Amino acid sequence: MADHGNVEYATAPGNDYPAHEHAYVMFLKLVKWHVIIIPIILILMAYFLV
């Protein structure tokens, strides 16, 4: 087989890890609140629309 050299597991230059981590934390917060709010909306719809 062909030798392709060593694999380098370093971060790419210009990679903004803190910004990625902040975006992921915000995504988790968004998911958490949607998981809380959507069942409340469904319960209220079931109560008021039936």
Long-range contacts (C-beta under 8 A, 24 or more apart in sequence): none
